[in-house]
């Protein structure tokens, strides 16, 4: 290789590094300004949440989704989705609390 060819290869690599650094800098600035997310996230409070997800088998998953003040139970799989139950009331129990607080001593 001649020195001129080596110089051209070095110049191309330097240009590549420069362009990648510009792209990284622009991504950093956009993230700091809050403009890097999907377009819908700037419009206030999010209405949809995945509350819980449970794998049923290798291909299907049971998902509890909340929209506003209602929850929906859905099975997701490769063939599509199946709505199991809708209109489930939102529970405001603290995490880790038992599902029902029945006092065993009251039954005697």
Beta strands, then each sheet from edge to edge (+ up, - down):
strand 1: 48-55
strand 2: 61-67
strand 3: 70-77
strand 4: 80-89
sheet 1: 1+ 2- 3+ 4-
end
